[in-house]
Amino acid sequence: MVTYSQNLFDAQWLTLHNDMSKAVKKLSALREKLDDRINGTLKGGRPPAIESINRQCQRILSRRFLERVLRITVSQGPDEIPRLEYEIDAQALAEVADTHLGKNLLISDRRDWDDERIIKAYRSQFIIEDVFKQMKDRCRGNWWPLNHWTDSKIHVHGLYCSIALLLRALLMRRLRQAGLKLPIKRVFSELDAIREVVNVFPRKRRQKTQRKQTVLTKTSEIQRKLISILGLEQYKPNPLG
């Protein structure tokens, strides 16, 4: 099955043109050196061999599709100095754009799945990749650091790491259902920024206990939404007492 993505095409088209621009600059510099030797500006040493120029051109065209869209001709001159000519093949560039860019070939053994399901499964891979990325996060990750050495303790560690990952997924699901779409790191940073302050007032005459007031620091609009969505109002600080 062949799929097409306009976003992928745009990214690959831009990458190809950037690679072509860099390759043309390197080829221009290489030809300039050869021209300097032909004109006598560059003297001394032996002139480069055709094989050496061909190897340099191969390295310059090592990026994908460059050998197809850039035509290079290396020839030996009568003075035993190689000549280098190059040009962009517009027809080859159009063929690459029509046959390769923006396309993916999907191969699956799921014979009972229709095309739409296969495509959705392929394009949902980023979800699993993001899960593994979260598990490797050493700041709020689920797996590292692993301070255990016996199999039984590692199994228990893996269990509560999986539970933590599940709770994070449920947290993000509740936020998305409420219409708040934020990355998981942004959610944690916003929650971490919510601080509780305890104001202790001096004891007055004949007062047995000191008066205390627990308040939150100033919260942003996103933090107030998180408090509301996650039902954290019940944990709001107590009034003056």
Steps between C-alpha positions, in 0.01 A plus 500: 500500500631845406398801708549869433544786747520863392688595818757230432531617140560860608768395750678271254478759221661762723770255612579405141537862394724573798717201411514612137605851601782368722616257231506771232714722725751219556508412130551867413794521743651182355468624143648836599812324628532311173450820300771674706741221415403517131549879491831475679379681812559189707846354449710238664436135564352244271155559349225281648410180320155435355446223755559746784251750358243223451538390862454857621188535287360175641546631853331827407204308352470256789167642614184333379387571141793733423659257255173496307429872484857631454677402181880506527757456224868459578736492201874510441636811330796516261713643780422196720284716729146367556198706395184504706154586369171469686135594460163438659285253310151655517333189357667271754400740779137486384511120487636480854224732621232294323619154598672531839435815699213494747439128453538199729476133409317308772531121522282314748409139573164606644290350225176558692562879527372743240720774355369771732578300813853421383569867425363612837712242682812613315437868566433430869851369559600837644278430802701192599825680421393784730425248777853359478635855495312579820633185666859608423449848643725517805321804644154347524558170331356171611797270464821687579679498730483127564652456845430125522703193419288193582236369258215522751568866578542585133160339432338710772675810366364426153151455644476838672669668204225359276236620747657848500497503122134400499412779745678752278300376202174534694602851605562605139176333389297701752666824392439434130137412566466837670648673196841581652772374266844536655815286486558284804813694599309828488226354720750389764686832492174692547398278791846529656475879487194502727626578849332503838593769752423493872466841665556489876368800692631607842302377796276765655432551868313211661519305173600141560607411147656692218286587205605338170381555150582270209481656155619423151746713312367690202383250237484541125195432286636159399568408861146598598367281218711208621369543854143499370535211256689275741263577788767650722263755656445264792867539586487878505663661804300560813380853580635700788463308817 
